[in-house]
Amino acid sequence: MSGGSQLENANPVIFQRSGERQLTAADEDEDVHDPIDDREIFDLIRSISDPEHPLSLEELNVVEQVRVQVNDAESTVSVEFTPTIPHCSMATLIGLSIKVKLLRSLPNRFKIDVHITPGTHASEAAVNKQLADKERVAAALENSSLLEVVNQCLTTRSV
């Protein structure tokens, strides 16, 4: 959603999507305690749309399962994401989209940390500070225009 301006990364490298997770009988049994794991979190965020391209964050390699850490017992989730270019102006919006998806999808007991993969963005510290600040995130989500863009990123598209 670059507002008619030229794309920052007009020809991104597109990566192969990973296969769907195979569900077992235990996964579908409501009587079995099923701790949340890194693959479950990855499955929640992999199909988020990039704000500038008609591609998913997984297809752009912005999110990878190896960069998701979950500790179900301690109720923590940590997601590192890697912008496609070091000066990506959409990095905060991408991080916000990931955070909102997880806030909407996970039980309230989880503490969610979303941050840029170290060394991959010119404004890494500033973006991480914004994403870690609950008040800034809440204020961003009160902005109807910004919330509309986030919701568009979260809308599932056909693959």
N, C-alpha and C positions, 0 to 999 in steps of 0.2 A: 504494500500500500504506500507507494512512494509519492503519491500526489501528483503524478504526471511527470515527475523528474526522472532523469536517467537512472537506471539500476546501478547500484554500486558494484555488483558482481553479476554482470549480464549473462555470463556463461559458466555457471558453477559446475563442478564435477558432481555427477549423479552416481550414487552408490546403490548396490542391490539391496532390496529389502530382505530382512531375515524372515524365515518361515514363521507361521503361526504356532503358538504354543499348543502342544497336544495335551488336552485335558484327560485326566484319569478319573476313575470312579470316585476316588478319595477327594479329588478336587471339587466334585459336584455334591458330595455328601455333606449336608449341613450339620451333621452331628460330629464331624471330625474337625478338631482344631487345625486350621490351615493358616500358618503364619504367613504374613506378607513377605515376599522375597524380591530380589532385584529384578527378576524377569517380569514379575507382576507390575512393578513400577515402570519398567521400560515399556511394557505393553500399553500402559496408560498414556505415555508421552510420545511414543514413536510416531504416531500419526498426526501430531499437531502440525498444522500447515505453516510453512515459512511465510512471513508477512510480505515478502517481495516476489516469491516464486510460487507457481502452482505445484509445489513439491512438499513432501513431508520432511520434518526435521531428521528422520532416519535416512531418507534418501539423500539428504545433503550432508550426512555424517555429523550433524550438529549434536545429536544425542547417540550414545552407544551404550549397550548394556554394561560393558566393563566400567563405565563411568557412573554407575548407579550403585550406591551402598545403602543397605537397609539393615537395621537392627530392630527386629520386631519386638524383642524383649524390652529394649530401652525406648521403643517408640520413636526412632529417628530414621529419617530418610535424607540422604545427601545425593544431589544430582549435579554433576559437572557437565556443562555444555560448551561446545567449541564453535564459535562463529566461523563462517566460511572465509572471512577475510579479517585481518587485524584491525581495520578501522570501521567495522560494521556498525552503522548507526542504529541498526535494529536490535542490537544485543540486549538492551534493557527490555524491550518489548518481547523478545523471545524468552528471556528469563522469566518475565512476568507471566507469560502464557503458560510456561511449565509450572510455575508456582500455583497459579490459579487452578489449573487442571488437577494438581495433586490436592490442593485445599478442598476442592469440590468432591474429590473421589475417595479420599482416605478418612478414616475415623479421626475425630478431633484430638485424640490422644497423641497423634504424631507431630513431632517438631520437624519442619521441612526446611532444608537448606538447599538453595539453588544458587550455583555460582559458576563463573567462567573457568574453564580449564586453565590452570596457571600458565602464563606466558603466551597465550593465544590471542590477546586483544590489547590494543593500545591503552584503553581506559578501563582495564580490568578492575582496579581497586575501586574506582568510582561506581561502576556498574554493580559490583558485589556489595558495596555499601548500601546502595539503593534497594537491592533485592533483599538484604538482610534486615532492613528497617521496616518493622510492622506498620508503623504509622504512615510511612511513604507509600507502602503497598496499598494500604487501605485508602489513602487519599487518591492514588492513581485509579483505583477501582470505583471511586465516586465520580470520576470524570466520564460522562456518558459517551463521549467520542472515543476515548481510549478503551473503555469497556467494550464498545462495539467492535473495535479492531481485534481485541483479545478474543472475543466470542467468535469472530470470523476465523481466527487461527485455530480455535478449538472445535469448529464445526467439522465433523467427519466427512471426508470426501470419498467418493468411490475410487478404488485402486485397481 
